[in-house]
Amino acid sequence: MARRKRHSPAQIVAKLQDADRRLNAGQNIAQVCQALEVSEATYHRWRNQYGGMKAEEAKRLKELEQENARLKKLLAEAELDKAMLKELASGNF
């Protein structure tokens, strides 16, 4: 069984540009996906997510998504702390 390979945003953008060149040269999606060594589902997911981006934009998007996830986690922890303090203050423990 093949091990899953992670691609950086820059690699994804480069592969999508290569895919565009191959499609314009007359290859079909299956041939392009085989040359890129990704499944068709992965190709379509990448196309939807990184469509017309440049490598720098894709990298920035990934950084913003990670920052957003970190902030959501901090907010959830703060809300949990607030709820625990509220419960302790009301004396229902």
C-alpha positions as CSV (number, residue, x, y, z in Angstrom):
1,M,0.0,0.0,0.0
2,A,1.4,3.4,-1.0
3,R,2.1,5.9,1.7
4,R,0.3,9.2,1.5
5,K,2.4,12.0,0.3
6,R,1.8,15.6,1.5
7,H,2.4,18.4,-1.0
8,S,3.3,21.9,-0.1
9,P,1.1,24.7,-1.5
10,A,3.9,25.7,-3.9
11,Q,4.2,22.1,-5.2
12,I,0.4,21.9,-5.7
13,V,0.4,25.2,-7.7
14,A,3.3,23.9,-9.8
15,K,1.5,20.6,-10.5
16,L,-1.7,22.4,-11.4
17,Q,0.3,24.6,-13.9
18,D,1.9,21.4,-15.3
19,A,-1.6,19.9,-15.6
20,D,-2.9,22.9,-17.5
21,R,0.0,22.6,-20.0
22,R,-0.7,18.9,-20.4
23,L,-4.4,19.5,-20.9
24,N,-3.7,22.2,-23.5
25,A,-1.4,19.7,-25.3
26,G,-4.3,17.4,-25.8
27,Q,-4.0,14.9,-22.9
28,N,-7.1,13.9,-21.0
29,I,-7.6,14.2,-17.2
30,A,-6.7,10.5,-16.5
31,Q,-3.4,10.8,-18.4
32,V,-2.6,14.1,-16.6
33,C,-3.4,12.6,-13.2
34,Q,-1.2,9.6,-13.9
35,A,1.7,11.9,-14.9
36,L,1.2,14.0,-11.8
37,E,0.9,10.9,-9.6
38,V,-2.3,12.0,-8.0
39,S,-5.9,10.7,-8.1
40,E,-8.6,12.5,-10.1
41,A,-10.3,13.3,-6.8
42,T,-7.2,15.0,-5.5
43,Y,-6.7,16.9,-8.8
44,H,-10.3,18.2,-8.7
45,R,-10.0,19.1,-5.0
46,W,-6.7,21.0,-5.7
47,R,-8.3,22.7,-8.7
48,N,-11.2,23.9,-6.5
49,Q,-9.0,25.1,-3.7
50,Y,-5.9,26.5,-5.5
51,G,-7.5,27.2,-8.9
52,G,-5.8,30.4,-10.3
53,M,-3.4,31.1,-7.4
54,K,0.2,31.8,-7.5
55,A,2.6,29.9,-5.2
56,E,2.9,32.8,-2.8
57,E,-0.9,33.2,-2.5
58,A,-1.3,29.5,-1.9
59,K,1.4,29.5,0.8
60,R,-0.3,32.5,2.5
61,L,-3.7,30.8,2.3
62,K,-2.3,27.8,4.1
63,E,-0.7,30.0,6.8
64,L,-4.0,31.8,7.3
65,E,-5.9,28.5,7.7
66,Q,-3.4,27.3,10.3
67,E,-3.6,30.6,12.2
68,N,-7.4,30.5,12.1
69,A,-7.4,27.0,13.5
70,R,-5.1,28.0,16.3
71,L,-7.3,31.0,17.2
72,K,-10.4,28.9,17.1
73,K,-8.8,26.5,19.6
74,L,-7.8,29.4,21.9
75,L,-11.3,30.7,21.8
76,A,-12.8,27.4,22.6
77,E,-10.5,27.0,25.6
78,A,-11.3,30.5,26.8
79,E,-15.1,29.8,26.6
80,L,-14.6,26.5,28.5
81,D,-12.7,28.3,31.2
82,K,-15.4,31.0,31.4
83,A,-18.1,28.4,31.7
84,M,-16.2,26.6,34.5
85,L,-15.7,29.9,36.4
86,K,-19.4,30.8,36.0
87,E,-20.4,27.4,37.4
88,L,-18.0,27.7,40.4
89,A,-19.2,31.2,41.1
90,S,-22.8,30.1,41.2
91,G,-22.0,27.3,43.7
92,N,-23.4,24.4,41.7
93,F,-20.6,21.9,42.1
